[in-house]
């Protein structure tokens, strides 16, 4: 049985003494002189009272030890006296100062990369080889940096607020994120079994969260990439195919845009199902 | 006759129709008309092919025609690839292509071109300098650029001048001034810039109008990937590599076109397919090699002309360099007619290089023989490792010079003879000042999106194992965190 954790159990340890503690006897001076076995010079300890006759005490005070550090310490003591904080923790004792708080997310080992990049890298991963996926991602970003600026297609608009095309290669993370977010679908179709009558399922459009939208979009991109033929050989093959598809998405040439349109059309035609009596309270 | 037997008479005779014979009749032999010969086949596959109706086994004799409903998982047949397959060598060319410029990168305003003594000047230490256009073409022709280096990220190919590079250029320059031949091996850890050091030496040579002969990969000579043939009248037999030498001759010609046109032959070469008379430009001599068959004699003639002593007034200094030294310091993968492996030093081109590195050949106007080791792709060569360690210890005047392991048999005397008196430069990380110059260049090009201050420099320098250049690139340029 576990001991009870309440206040009463603590009282068991309480005891009341009616008398004061007996004073321990002070060890005599001879006992205090015991030194190490090899220390032959142990003598009586210097006691403040009457170790030396007053005639033998020095007249003047010994010279204060002065040095640069001592001066600094004295200054700090004076500052404390005036109620000031003598130490600036961001300067004192740190070669590069203290980090600013709260820590920026990049300083955290698990959030050191951009959120989109982290998610997409894990989608690139096969057989649990994260390091390879990260190298592939680095190569994708490098390809985006070195490829010529994309020629945008006004029929396939990117997200509003996107920077001009010639800015994109210099910020490949933005480039990749923009491509993925622009083709990401807003909804998915969810089927409720047997509600449409005749054993058919009732298709109802459901909104997606940002992370889900990105995942869907990148899976579509990967589907296209896996059907592409690679040009070169070696370790650049896969990342270059992915990067070419990203450029194709931004330029509006990719078939991923059609998939997005298809999903959105299905959502529009089925939006009446949102008020179906069978799914009331289920969404 | 009973009714069921009558009806059976109307059925088409078939092998698998069960016969409702009385049980007592079952052990007896089957009727002759229904008996089937034992299948004769060599393999299980053929056996199955013989009677397609047997598949279902047992009583099912009928096979449904047309589409079948497939239940369960079936292996998909491999999809035939559409379009024509890539031509031989096309994929490799795509992998190995070298891009020297990135139009997206911001041009750096303060970047200056390297002058003739730019790499030998100590004032340029920890500065980034650009390669002039002409030198770029020459370096490209001599295959000094490598696809793994980050040339394709910046507007112009540029170099960081290190302390070691100034040291090396000064050593080369001194030996050229004294008409001597510098023999030197560049070694160091992975990605510390050994190949880049060779490139800098070549750039220095091109800027000063020297002749450069560069073997970009020692591996290509000894891994039996190019043709070889014995050279007649040699004892012990030497081997030439005609296809490779033709390629090398063409790259020498393209890289050194100007200077070869101004240098003339001293003797005639009647043995060549194209008769070369004295006072012909060496460029014409290079052009005499049109086919692999004539490549080796032409190369030998060119080499003899370049190293001819005597009235050596107008011979330019020569830089001979090779990357991947360990590959030429071992027994090659080629086989002799007796099916014994040929030592690399019996290959004529390699021997020419090792003789020069060993000090047997002196260039008339001075020059340098440089070799760089490789750490990523290098076979073990115990003699080379030992010799380099010994030379290094001797140069540093250390008391303990590494000695041979008396219980190890893998040493190679020919390798040791070559490396007996070479100089060694060991590369390590760069200093923080050099790292800072490099990072400022990256940031000015728009490739590093960060403030370059002491903190950032120290961070990358430390991450890169005390400033190993390749690791700094990995930490700052080739990362997911841009």
Interface residues (C-beta under 8 A of the other chain):
Chain A: X96 X106 X112 X113 X114 X117 X121 X134 X137 X138 X141 X142 X145 X146 X147 X148 X149 X169 X170 X171 X172 X173 X229 X231 X232 X233 X234 X236
Chain B: X81 X83 X86 X91 X92 X94 X95 X99 X102 X103 X104 X106 X152 X153 X446 X447 X449 X454 X455 X458 X478 X479 X480 X481 X482
